[in-house]
Amino acid sequence: MSKERFIERLCANAPKAESHAEIFALRPLSIDEATRNAKRLINATAEVCKTSLDRADWVTQGDVTLAHLPLGGRAVVYHASGAMQVMTGLATMASLFEKVESRERLQKLVESVAERLGIQRFVQEGGSLSFERLWQIKAAAADRNNKTTEAVLCRAVGAWRQSVGGLPILGGASVAVKVAGGGALDSVAMQLLEPQVDAMERAALIGPDQAAKQVFLQLESLLGRSKVSAAEIDAEVEPLRLGYLHLGKRKTQRVLAPHYVAAVTIRGEEVQAYQFVVPATERSFMPMCVAGSQPPPPQLRRAA
């Protein structure tokens, strides 16, 4: 794919950038504050499950705090980010769906459970949550003659995206609610950020075309000394996404700044999927590890 075609596909349907965007400072959470948030989530989970989960054994291990709950349940709090997860203790293959339901019905089911959990109440002032997508977890088996059984629907997972100031926070799902058959709650995970109400400054934004050129340069650098150049690869390119970047649950983050995110899939001997991140502001507010700063493994070079 030529450089021009690559950039054209990245920019197709890309969000139109405003001239400036707000930069927010993130309020760091102490371990005690993060644990209190987790207890709120545990209480909400107990209400949905109609059971008592207040007898928890709390223990700190390295960068996480764990809570061992009744009935085999467990809660995890990540010290770096304040992210948390509560698992009800439902066995993996317990409470299966009686049949494979339609996506519309499953979405209504997970939204109903999320409403009972009150996930919107965990979002701080100035932010919002919106439903983004639905996953289905299915299981099947095959005998020695490779005769496959009909797939069984095990779990439905709904994902919500947090937004601040009109821009989504890109990264892992902000909230993920996993539901079993009959609407039983399996687990809930939250990676919600708490930006300060007032922005620390407004920064000038670059356009999608400039970001797309930087993505192409990162791809060229990533391929290194491969025999196939970036212009010759067979690639599937998704349009750029613009939003604030979340570094993940295991990293401490002090600033919320807008970035462009690109997903590129390279087809070949082995399919490779890459995600490229480019600052959307003229001045970078977050140090990033640029793709290609280290050479790719040998097998990835052959696949290119």
C-alpha positions in Angstrom: 0.0 0.0 0.0 1.4 3.3 -1.0 2.0 6.1 1.5 -0.7 8.2 0.0 -3.2 5.4 0.1 -2.3 4.5 3.7 -2.8 8.1 4.8 -6.1 8.3 2.9 -7.5 5.3 4.6 -6.4 6.5 8.1 -8.1 9.8 7.5 -11.3 8.4 6.1 -14.1 9.1 8.5 -11.6 10.4 11.0 -13.1 12.8 13.6 -12.8 16.4 12.7 -10.4 18.0 15.2 -11.2 21.3 16.8 -8.5 23.9 16.8 -7.7 23.4 20.5 -8.4 20.8 23.3 -8.3 20.9 27.0 -5.6 19.3 29.0 -6.6 17.9 32.4 -4.6 17.0 35.5 -5.6 13.7 37.0 -6.2 13.5 40.8 -4.0 10.7 42.2 -5.9 8.3 44.5 -4.4 7.0 47.7 -4.6 3.3 48.5 -7.2 4.1 51.1 -9.3 6.1 48.7 -9.1 3.4 46.0 -10.1 0.8 48.6 -13.1 2.8 49.6 -14.2 3.0 46.0 -13.8 -0.8 45.8 -16.0 -1.3 48.9 -18.7 0.9 47.2 -18.5 -1.4 44.2 -18.6 -4.5 46.4 -21.8 -3.2 48.1 -23.4 -2.4 44.8 -22.5 -6.0 43.6 -24.0 -7.4 46.8 -27.3 -5.6 46.1 -27.5 -6.9 42.6 -26.6 -10.5 43.7 -29.0 -10.2 46.7 -26.3 -11.6 49.0 -24.0 -10.3 51.8 -20.4 -9.5 50.7 -19.4 -7.4 53.7 -17.2 -10.1 55.3 -14.0 -9.5 53.3 -10.4 -10.3 54.1 -8.2 -7.5 52.8 -4.6 -8.1 52.0 -2.0 -5.9 50.1 0.4 -7.7 47.7 2.9 -5.6 45.8 1.0 -3.1 43.6 -2.5 -4.5 44.3 -4.9 -4.9 47.2 -7.0 -8.0 47.3 -10.3 -8.8 49.0 -11.3 -12.4 49.5 -15.1 -12.4 49.6 -17.7 -15.0 50.7 -18.9 -17.7 48.2 -15.5 -17.7 46.4 -15.7 -14.0 45.3 -12.7 -11.7 45.0 -12.0 -8.0 44.5 -8.8 -6.4 43.2 -7.7 -2.8 43.5 -4.7 -1.5 41.4 -2.7 1.0 43.4 -1.2 2.8 40.4 -4.5 3.8 38.7 -7.3 3.0 41.2 -8.8 0.6 38.8 -10.8 -2.2 40.4 -12.6 -5.4 39.7 -15.1 -7.5 41.6 -15.7 -11.2 40.8 -18.8 -12.8 42.4 -17.3 -16.3 42.6 -19.6 -17.7 39.9 -18.0 -20.9 38.5 -16.8 -20.6 34.9 -19.4 -23.0 33.4 -22.2 -22.2 35.9 -25.4 -20.4 35.0 -25.1 -20.8 31.2 -27.6 -19.3 28.8 -30.3 -21.7 27.8 -29.8 -20.7 24.1 -27.8 -18.2 22.0 -29.6 -14.9 22.3 -29.7 -12.1 19.8 -27.2 -9.2 20.3 -30.1 -6.8 20.9 -31.5 -8.9 23.7 -28.0 -9.4 25.3 -27.3 -5.7 25.2 -30.5 -5.0 27.0 -29.6 -7.6 29.6 -26.2 -6.2 30.4 -27.5 -2.6 30.4 -30.2 -3.7 32.9 -27.6 -5.2 35.2 -25.3 -2.2 34.8 -28.2 0.1 35.7 -28.8 -1.9 38.9 -25.1 -1.7 39.7 -25.4 2.1 39.3 -22.2 2.4 37.2 -23.0 6.0 36.3 -22.7 7.0 40.0 -18.9 6.1 39.9 -18.2 8.7 37.2 -16.9 12.0 38.6 -18.3 15.5 37.8 -17.7 16.5 34.2 -17.5 13.0 32.8 -20.0 10.6 31.2 -20.4 6.9 30.3 -21.8 5.5 27.1 -22.3 2.0 26.0 -19.7 1.0 23.4 -19.9 -2.7 22.4 -20.9 -6.2 23.4 -18.9 -9.4 23.5 -20.2 -12.9 23.7 -18.2 -15.8 25.3 -19.2 -19.1 23.8 -18.0 -22.7 24.3 -18.2 -25.8 22.1 -16.6 -29.3 22.0 -15.6 -31.9 19.4 -15.2 -35.6 19.6 -12.4 -37.8 18.2 -14.1 -37.7 14.8 -14.1 -33.9 14.8 -17.9 -33.7 15.1 -18.5 -30.4 16.8 -21.3 -29.8 19.2 -23.5 -26.7 19.0 -22.0 -23.7 20.7 -23.2 -22.7 24.1 -23.4 -19.1 25.2 -21.5 -18.8 28.5 -21.3 -15.1 29.2 -22.3 -11.7 27.7 -19.9 -8.8 28.4 -21.0 -5.1 28.0 -18.3 -2.4 27.6 -18.8 1.3 28.4 -16.6 4.2 27.4 -15.8 7.2 29.6 -15.8 10.7 28.0 -14.5 14.0 29.3 -15.2 17.3 27.6 -16.7 15.7 24.6 -13.8 13.4 23.9 -13.7 9.6 24.7 -11.0 8.2 26.9 -9.2 5.6 24.7 -7.7 2.4 26.0 -9.3 -0.6 27.8 -13.0 -0.6 28.5 -13.8 2.1 31.2 -16.4 -0.3 32.6 -17.0 -3.9 31.7 -19.9 -5.9 33.1 -20.0 -9.7 32.6 -23.3 -11.3 32.9 -24.3 -15.0 33.0 -27.6 -16.8 32.1 -30.7 -15.5 33.7 -29.0 -12.1 34.3 -26.7 -13.3 37.0 -23.7 -11.0 37.6 -20.4 -12.7 37.0 -18.0 -9.7 37.4 -17.6 -6.0 37.0 -14.4 -4.1 36.2 -13.8 -0.3 36.3 -11.0 1.8 35.0 -12.4 5.2 35.5 -10.2 8.3 35.6 -10.8 11.3 37.8 -9.7 14.5 36.0 -9.8 17.9 37.8 -12.9 19.8 37.0 -11.0 22.8 35.6 -8.6 22.2 32.7 -4.9 23.0 33.3 -4.6 24.6 29.9 -5.9 24.5 26.3 -3.5 23.2 23.6 -3.5 23.5 19.8 -4.4 20.3 18.0 -2.8 18.9 14.8 -5.0 17.5 12.0 -5.6 13.9 11.1 -3.4 14.1 8.0 -0.4 15.1 10.1 -1.1 12.3 12.6 -1.5 9.8 9.7 2.0 10.8 8.3 3.5 10.1 11.8 1.8 6.7 11.9 3.3 5.8 8.6 6.7 6.8 9.8 6.3 4.7 12.9 5.3 1.7 10.7 8.4 2.2 8.5 10.6 2.3 11.6 8.9 -0.8 13.1 9.5 -2.9 10.0 13.2 -2.0 10.3 15.4 -3.8 7.8 12.6 -6.1 6.5 12.9 -7.1 2.9 9.4 -5.7 2.4 8.9 -1.9 2.8 6.0 -0.3 4.4 4.7 0.8 1.0 4.6 -2.8 -0.2 2.8 -4.5 2.6 -0.8 -5.8 2.4 -2.4 -3.9 5.2 -5.9 -3.3 6.6 -6.2 0.1 8.1 -8.9 1.4 10.4 -9.7 5.2 10.5 -7.9 7.2 13.2 -9.6 7.7 16.5 -9.2 10.9 18.5 -9.5 11.0 22.3 -7.8 11.2 25.6 -5.3 8.4 26.3 -5.5 6.0 29.3 -2.2 4.3 29.9 -3.7 1.3 31.7 -4.6 0.0 35.1 -1.0 -0.8 36.1 0.5 2.6 35.3 0.3 5.9 37.2 -1.0 8.7 35.1 -1.0 12.4 36.0 -2.2 14.1 32.8 -5.1 13.6 30.4 -4.1 14.7 27.0 -5.7 14.0 23.5 -4.0 11.5 21.1 -4.8 9.9 17.8 -4.9 6.1 17.8 -4.6 4.0 14.7 -5.1 0.2 14.3 -3.2 -1.5 11.5 -3.4 -5.2 10.5 -0.7 -6.7 8.3 -1.6 -9.8 6.3 1.1 -12.2 5.3 2.6 -15.5 6.5 1.5 -14.5 10.0 -1.2 -11.9 10.6 0.1 -9.0 12.7 -2.0 -6.4 14.5 -0.5 -3.1 15.6 -1.8 -0.1 17.4 -0.1 3.2 16.9 -0.4 6.3 19.2 0.4 9.8 18.1 0.0 13.0 20.3 -2.9 15.1 18.9 -1.4 18.3 20.3 1.4 20.3 18.8 3.3 19.9 22.1 3.5 16.5 23.8 2.2 16.3 27.3 2.9 12.6 27.9 6.1 10.7 27.2 5.4 7.9 24.7 7.4 4.9 23.6 7.4 5.4 19.8 6.8 2.2 17.7 10.0 1.0 16.1 12.3 2.3 18.8 13.3 -1.4 19.2 13.7 -3.8 16.3 10.8 -6.3 15.9 11.4 -10.0 16.6 12.8 -12.0 13.7 9.6 -13.9 13.0 7.6 -10.7 12.7 10.1 -9.4 10.1 9.6 -12.6 8.0 5.8 -12.2 8.3 6.0 -8.7 6.9 
